[in-house]
Amino acid sequence: MTIPRPDLVAAKGLIAIPHGLAVIATLFRLFDRHRMRRLWWDDFWAFVALLMDIPLMIAFFLRPESGSGSATLPINSRVAIYWIGLIMFPCVLWGSRLSIAASILRLCPPGSIWRRITFFTSILFGFMWAGLVIMRSYFCGRDSSWHNNPGVQCFLPRSVGTFTLVTDIVADVILIAIPVIMMWGVPMAKQLRRLFFAVFAASILTSLASIVYVTFLFGARGWGPGLGVIVAVTSHLEAAVALLVCNILVIVTYFYRVSHEGEDLETVADANTHDATRLGGASLAAKADMRDSSSDLESK
């Protein structure tokens, strides 16, 4: 199967839309959280992803047409542009996933098993992120022959694609499963359930984008000269969607606050979360008192 070479100018215009929306959404998120004095780790990772997305977007816009770059850019500049995209892509993607994981962590009751699971999940994501960057750097750094191909593009081996696929599946399953289990398996107030649903929706959208990217990544050697641009476009689409949707939680709470005359969904949810934790502790204490009372009666 051969894919005709797409028009790069049209591809750049197409990618500018999700990238632009992602940047605007993240800046709005940071402004709103700062204004509400609610900045936390999920905002930090969203900020990191934003910082990585800007050079990723610029690198794609500077990319020349395959075979015509020598007339506009020296080879060293083209190689540098490719390296920026190669490294920044996983940084945007995994920074966004860590932001979603931190959002789940923020919603879980303190001391709960799900809070601990989400914490260790975040550490696992960090190792996956580092592993993907190391693999990409190693395989494209040890062989410079790709510097001279018309597209100045490093075609990663299938092992990198497999690792990308496995880590994407593991991350997406975890980010989908935890909100689902929390929504349907744990009693909670409807405000908190809405926030978990927003996180669930964000994870679903990220998964769909990653499926599209991995599909083309695995076909990189057999679908003709147009695939290089397609892989680049789908990778940018995945990164932009991941950054955009990791802000869904803040956007949902903002519109809820506007439509409910200032009622803050996150404040209500936080109160319910802590109340549930306190009620749970009180319930355990009551059960312990009942056991003690029963023991005293039996001894008498």
RADAUR-V297832 format. One record per run of one state. SS is the DSSP state (2 for helix, 1 for strand, 0 for the rest). FROM is the first residue (numbers start at 1). LEN is the number of residues. Records with the same first field share a line. If there is no record, write none. Layout:
SS: FROM-LEN ; FROM-LEN
This chain:
0: 1-7 ; 36-5 ; 63-6 ; 72-3 ; 108-5 ; 142-3 ; 149-9 ; 186-4 ; 218-9 ; 246-2 ; 260-5 ; 300-1
2: 8-28 ; 41-22 ; 69-3 ; 75-33 ; 113-29 ; 145-4 ; 158-28 ; 190-28 ; 227-19 ; 248-12 ; 265-35
